[in-house]
Amino acid sequence: MRRILTVLSLLLLTAAPLAAQPAQAAQAHGPGAPLAIRGADVSSLAKSEALGGVYRDALGRRADALRVLSQAGLTFIRLKVWVNPADGYNTKARVLAVAKRAKAQGLKLFIDFHYSDTWADPGKQYKPAAWEGLSLDGLRQAVHDHTYDVLDALRRQGTPADLVQVGNEINGGLLWPDGSNANWANTAALLNAGYDAVKRVSPATKVVLHLANGGDNGLYRWWFDNAAAHGIRHDVIGVSYYPYWHGTLESFQANVNDVATRYGKPIVVVETGYPFTTADDDGWENLILSPEPYPGYRATPQGQAAMLAKVADIVRRIPNGLGLGLFTWEATWTGVPGNGWDPADPSSGNAWENQALFDFADRPLPAMAVLGRV
């Protein structure tokens, strides 16, 4: 029965309009049924492996990290795309290679376009260097062509994207200053160019719009009310929720329940995470150092697993079956020298390895098995 319900959930995701099937989705997410999306962002994987990173199974045997994730029960991976990054990773060619491996392991594919040469998030939405001199119309064409180029290459390779994120944590818009939501018409033009490119490659692929600060209901109402007023097209609402940054679990639950009900769109937590230790593995200070970053959840393997299970339970309880699932962020970003934050600086380190799904001995943590069955 568990296997049948899993198949039903995935069919709902890929074969029907997500927001049009609340009854079926609610049934598929009933008691004991796993969420359709049980995913991990693995954008760091290719560079980690190139620099000597190793991943092991529970018995300590060297293994393909994607195979380990798939065998644990995960259904999706997420890969970011930069335009022309300094280190040559997270490009179309790198994404194509990892996508081929992932699909061979039975994993579905979520593509995250940053529309930048480096990190795009609420604090920075830098244009790619090659797009710096473009007009708004030129930027709109560049967004369309870049999006189409990557997705069409994936389709022609036989590894099509199942979900696509147009922009990353676009609280303040994208491609600043032109696409800042100080001018919503500009924001809409750029986002709709990406949406049109996705649908031109595959009308069935679902487009996600992604905000951070998952416990901030005021932000989400303001943003998606404006999106509706300016005709910004999308299929799914994506949320970042890190419990040590983005408010209480209760505020997160209240927000996603309200957003799903208010806009009638499916919700997916596209980024979450939690530490399994306060220790460091690469000599670069980690972002989260507290032994108990959120009350009641210690920075231990058990605490990490319990937090992921709690976030998943909140998603499962979103009204009308509109909670699709969740992704833990950068599950494979282990402490490998050279695989640091700054693509332009090989000496930079990784501040995230204490939140990966592989421990400092490169073995899967309990949270991986929990995520595989939520």
Secondary structure, 3 states (H helix, E strand, C coil): CHHHHHHHHHHHHHHCCHHHCHHHHHHHCCCCCCCCEEEEECCCHHHHHHCCCCCECCCCCECCHHHHHHHCCCCEEEEEECCCCCCCCCCHHHHHHHHHHHHHCCCEEEEEECCCCCCCECCECCCCHHHCCCCHHHHHHHHHHHHHHHHHHHHHHCCCCCEEEECCCCCCECCCCCCECCCHHHHHHHHHHHHHHHHHHCCCCEEEEEECCCCCHHHHHHHHHHHHHCCCCCCEEEEECCCCCCCCHHHHHHHHHHHHHHHCCCEEEEEECCCCCCCCCCCCCCCCCCCCCECCECCCHHHHHHHHHHHHHHHHCCHHHCEEEEEECCCCCCCCCCCCCCCCCCCCCCCCHHHCCECCCCCECHHHHHHCCC
